Amino acid sequence: MLDPEDRVIDLGCGSGDFLIRAHSKIESGFGVDGSKQLIKYAQNRTKDLNITNLTFEHRMIDQDFKPKAHFTHATACLFFHVLPQELAVQILKFSTTYCARLIICAFAPPENKKQQLLMWLDQRFTSHYRHYREYCQNGYMEGLIKKCQLHIDDIADTFDPTLKIYTLSH
């Protein structure tokens, strides 16, 4: 999915795990997250591991978010379901202006009642539960992609049947 010349932005990067694992496979990476503590942790990890091709920045990812560079890929993992639907649509649409391809790991519709119950238990007591419900009611990630009129190049399964990896282009 990634090549050595790729420049990757990771939206909602958290502690930077994805970029840190991918750093040797890409030219550069930029992680952005709204949590100061997680960004500080990611910065300390890259320093401790002597990783020089990654940068992390504490910034809110909202309707005013505009990266300072163009990227070959944007990634996001379990990010869009925590946002209000309107903001998720704006960010997903706008991300196509600063990258050529998007790779998103996101919740997909549960296949049975057991999966539905486990997803509900996982999300019910989070601060973003109302956004998660809206995300589900609007068709999960595929509903969001359709609303943004983006093209799904591939959907890959993961170890968890309720998580899919979507590769998108515009």
C-alpha positions in Angstrom: 0.0 0.0 0.0 2.9 2.4 0.6 6.1 3.0 -1.4 9.5 4.5 -0.3 8.7 7.8 -2.1 5.4 8.3 -0.3 4.6 11.3 1.9 1.9 10.4 4.4 -0.3 12.5 6.7 -2.0 10.6 9.5 -5.2 12.2 10.7 -5.9 11.6 14.3 -2.6 9.9 14.7 -2.9 9.4 18.5 0.5 8.1 19.8 1.9 7.8 16.3 2.0 4.0 16.2 1.1 3.7 12.5 3.7 6.2 11.3 6.4 4.9 13.6 5.8 1.4 12.3 5.8 2.7 8.7 8.7 5.2 8.9 11.2 2.9 7.2 8.8 2.3 4.2 8.0 6.0 3.4 9.9 9.2 2.6 8.2 11.2 5.3 5.2 11.2 7.6 3.2 13.9 9.4 1.0 13.0 12.3 -1.6 15.4 13.6 -3.9 14.9 16.6 -6.0 17.0 19.0 -4.4 15.4 22.1 -1.2 17.2 23.4 -0.3 14.2 25.6 -0.4 11.8 22.7 1.5 14.1 20.4 4.2 14.6 23.0 4.4 10.8 23.5 4.8 10.3 19.7 7.5 13.0 19.5 9.4 11.4 22.4 9.2 8.0 20.8 10.6 9.2 17.5 13.4 11.0 19.3 14.2 7.9 21.4 14.1 5.7 18.3 16.2 8.3 16.3 13.5 8.5 13.6 14.1 11.6 11.5 11.5 11.4 8.7 8.5 11.9 10.9 6.9 15.0 12.5 4.0 15.2 14.9 1.9 18.3 15.6 -0.8 19.1 18.1 -3.7 20.6 16.1 -7.4 20.2 16.1 -8.7 18.5 13.0 -11.8 20.6 12.2 -13.3 22.6 9.4 -10.4 25.0 9.5 -7.7 22.3 9.3 -5.4 22.9 6.4 -2.0 21.1 6.1 1.0 23.1 5.0 2.1 20.5 2.4 0.7 18.1 -0.2 0.9 14.3 0.6 0.7 11.2 -1.5 -1.5 9.5 1.1 -3.7 10.4 4.0 -4.4 7.8 6.6 -6.9 7.7 9.4 -7.6 4.8 11.8 -10.9 4.8 13.8 -11.2 8.5 13.4 -14.3 9.4 11.5 -16.9 7.8 13.8 -15.8 10.1 16.7 -16.7 13.3 14.7 -20.1 14.9 14.1 -21.3 13.7 10.7 -21.1 17.1 9.0 -17.5 17.6 10.2 -16.6 14.1 9.1 -17.9 14.8 5.6 -16.0 18.2 5.4 -12.7 16.6 6.5 -13.0 13.6 4.2 -13.9 15.8 1.2 -11.2 18.3 2.0 -8.5 15.6 2.4 -8.7 15.0 -1.3 -7.3 18.5 -1.9 -4.0 17.7 -0.2 -3.5 14.0 -1.1 -3.9 11.6 -4.0 -5.1 8.5 -2.1 -6.7 7.8 1.3 -6.3 4.7 3.4 -8.9 4.5 6.2 -9.4 1.9 8.8 -13.0 2.2 10.1 -16.0 0.5 11.5 -18.1 -1.5 9.1 -21.6 -2.7 9.7 -21.7 -5.7 12.1 -22.6 -9.0 10.4 -24.6 -10.4 13.4 -26.2 -9.6 16.8 -23.1 -10.6 18.7 -20.9 -8.2 16.7 -23.5 -5.5 17.1 -23.6 -5.9 20.9 -19.8 -5.9 21.2 -19.6 -2.7 19.1 -22.3 -1.1 21.2 -20.4 -2.1 24.5 -17.2 -0.7 23.0 -18.7 2.7 22.1 -21.6 3.3 24.5 -19.7 4.9 27.3 -17.4 7.1 25.2 -17.7 10.8 25.0 -18.4 10.6 21.3 -21.2 8.0 21.5 -23.8 10.3 19.8 -21.4 10.8 16.9 -20.9 7.0 16.6 -24.7 6.5 16.5 -25.0 9.1 13.8 -22.1 7.4 11.9 -24.0 4.0 12.1 -27.3 5.5 11.1 -25.7 7.1 8.0 -24.2 3.9 6.7 -20.9 3.6 8.6 -17.8 4.4 6.5 -19.3 3.4 3.2 -22.2 5.9 3.8 -19.7 8.6 4.5 -17.7 7.8 1.4 -20.8 7.8 -0.7 -21.9 11.1 0.7 -18.5 12.6 -0.3 -18.7 11.1 -3.8 -15.4 9.3 -3.5 -14.4 6.2 -5.2 -13.6 3.0 -3.3 -10.6 1.3 -4.9 -10.5 -1.6 -2.4 -12.0 -2.8 0.9 -9.7 -5.1 2.9 -10.8 -7.3 5.8 -8.9 -7.2 9.1 -8.6 -9.5 12.1 -11.9 -8.0 13.3 -14.9 -8.4 11.0 -16.3 -5.0 12.1 -13.1 -3.2 11.0 -12.3 -2.7 7.3 -9.5 -0.9 5.5 -10.8 1.3 2.7 -8.5 2.6 0.0 -10.0 5.6 -1.8 -9.3 7.9 -4.6 -11.1 10.9 -6.1 
